[in-house]
Amino acid sequence: MIERWQPETHTYHLSIEEAAIMLEDVEVLFGLPVDGVHVAYLHALRDYRGEDYLHMLHRLTIFQPAEPTVLSGASRLQLMPVRKYLVALHAEITDDSPLEDIDWQTRLLPLMMFGGILFPNTSGNLFSLRFLHHLERLDEIPSYS
């Protein structure tokens, strides 16, 4: 399919005709609403440094990278340490798990989805912590588009 993609027109050239990807297609593919509060970087966070993002990440998820080298630049984190942490957490989440534990995991999953699927960068293994502020209030997540 990648050979058929035309970046100038944002369309696929298929044997039957052209096909354009629309927001509604994203809604169907990912189950994400396209009408709601938009997910974007806050300008107020542009002066945040790496340690500011790591502090926010720890406060919202209790995840703390074992090595400071997993942070790239001021706001990008490697996916693998977070993924390994989620795998370890998943084994411990049960019906009897404290709500706090579930909230921590619930914040990490969309963060990885924002950075790894919806807004990927060219490195392929980093995701941006600039979306953390969207995960402060879990009750608002269903209203995002």
C-alpha positions as CSV (number, residue, x, y, z in Angstrom):
1,M,0.0,0.0,0.0
2,I,2.8,2.4,0.7
3,E,3.8,2.4,-2.9
4,R,0.4,3.7,-3.8
5,W,0.3,6.6,-1.3
6,Q,0.5,10.0,-2.9
7,P,1.6,12.5,-0.2
8,E,0.8,15.6,-2.3
9,T,-2.9,14.8,-2.4
10,H,-3.1,12.5,0.7
11,T,-4.7,9.8,-1.4
12,Y,-4.1,6.1,-2.3
13,H,-4.1,5.3,-6.0
14,L,-5.9,1.9,-6.3
15,S,-6.6,-0.1,-9.4
16,I,-10.3,1.0,-9.2
17,E,-9.7,4.7,-8.4
18,E,-8.3,7.1,-5.8
19,A,-9.1,6.7,-2.1
20,A,-8.5,9.5,0.4
21,I,-8.2,9.0,4.2
22,M,-10.6,11.1,6.1
23,L,-11.1,11.8,9.8
24,E,-14.0,9.5,9.7
25,D,-11.7,6.7,8.6
26,V,-9.5,7.3,11.6
27,E,-12.7,7.2,13.8
28,V,-13.6,3.8,12.4
29,L,-10.1,2.3,12.5
30,F,-9.1,3.5,16.0
31,G,-12.5,3.9,17.6
32,L,-11.7,7.6,18.3
33,P,-14.3,10.3,18.0
34,V,-13.5,13.1,15.6
35,D,-15.7,15.7,17.1
36,G,-14.7,16.8,20.6
37,V,-11.9,18.4,22.5
38,H,-8.7,18.3,20.4
39,V,-5.5,16.8,21.6
40,A,-2.7,19.3,21.1
41,Y,0.5,20.5,22.7
42,L,-0.1,23.3,25.3
43,H,2.1,26.4,24.7
44,A,2.4,26.7,28.5
45,L,4.5,23.5,28.5
46,R,7.0,24.7,25.9
47,D,9.5,25.7,28.6
48,Y,9.3,22.4,30.4
49,R,12.6,20.5,30.7
50,G,13.2,16.8,30.7
51,E,13.1,16.5,34.5
52,D,9.8,18.5,34.6
53,Y,8.2,15.9,32.2
54,L,9.6,13.0,34.2
55,H,8.3,14.5,37.4
56,M,4.8,14.8,35.8
57,L,5.0,11.3,34.4
58,H,5.9,9.9,37.9
59,R,3.1,11.9,39.6
60,L,0.5,10.7,37.1
61,T,1.6,7.1,36.6
62,I,4.3,6.3,39.2
63,F,6.5,5.1,36.3
64,Q,10.1,6.2,36.8
65,P,12.6,5.2,34.1
66,A,15.5,3.3,35.6
67,E,18.0,5.2,33.4
68,P,18.0,8.8,32.5
69,T,19.2,7.9,29.0
70,V,15.7,6.7,28.0
71,L,14.8,10.4,27.7
72,S,15.7,11.9,24.4
73,G,15.7,15.7,24.2
74,A,13.4,17.5,26.6
75,S,10.2,15.6,26.1
76,R,10.6,12.3,24.3
77,L,10.8,8.9,26.1
78,Q,11.8,5.5,24.7
79,L,8.8,3.2,24.3
80,M,10.4,-0.1,25.5
81,P,10.9,0.8,29.2
82,V,7.3,1.9,29.4
83,R,6.0,-1.2,27.5
84,K,8.0,-3.5,29.8
85,Y,6.6,-1.7,32.8
86,L,3.0,-2.1,31.5
87,V,3.6,-5.8,30.9
88,A,4.7,-6.2,34.5
89,L,1.8,-4.2,35.8
90,H,-0.7,-6.1,33.7
91,A,0.0,-9.3,35.5
92,E,-0.9,-7.6,38.8
93,I,-4.1,-5.9,37.8
94,T,-7.2,-7.8,39.0
95,D,-10.7,-7.1,40.0
96,D,-9.4,-6.5,43.5
97,S,-6.7,-4.1,42.4
98,P,-6.8,-0.6,43.9
99,L,-8.4,2.0,41.6
100,E,-5.2,4.0,41.9
101,D,-3.2,1.2,40.2
102,I,-5.7,1.0,37.4
103,D,-5.6,4.8,36.9
104,W,-1.8,4.7,36.6
105,Q,-2.0,2.0,33.9
106,T,-4.9,3.8,32.2
107,R,-2.8,6.9,31.8
108,L,0.2,5.1,30.3
109,L,-1.8,3.3,27.6
110,P,-3.2,6.4,25.8
111,L,0.1,8.1,26.2
112,M,1.8,5.4,24.3
113,M,-1.1,5.5,21.8
114,F,-0.7,9.2,21.3
115,G,3.0,9.0,20.8
116,G,3.4,5.6,19.1
117,I,0.3,5.5,16.8
118,L,-1.4,8.8,16.4
119,F,1.5,11.2,16.5
120,P,4.6,9.1,15.7
121,N,8.0,10.6,15.1
122,T,10.6,9.5,12.7
123,S,12.7,7.7,15.3
124,G,10.0,5.0,15.6
125,N,10.8,4.2,19.2
126,L,10.2,7.5,21.0
127,F,7.0,9.1,22.2
128,S,6.4,12.6,23.4
129,L,5.6,13.4,27.0
130,R,3.9,16.6,25.9
131,F,0.6,14.8,25.9
132,L,0.8,14.1,29.6
133,H,-1.4,17.1,30.6
134,H,-4.3,15.5,28.7
135,L,-4.2,12.6,31.1
136,E,-4.5,14.5,34.4
137,R,-8.3,14.0,34.5
138,L,-9.2,10.5,33.3
139,D,-12.9,11.4,33.2
140,E,-12.2,13.9,30.3
141,I,-10.5,11.3,28.0
142,P,-13.8,10.1,26.3
143,S,-14.4,13.7,25.1
144,Y,-11.1,13.9,23.2
145,S,-11.0,13.8,19.4
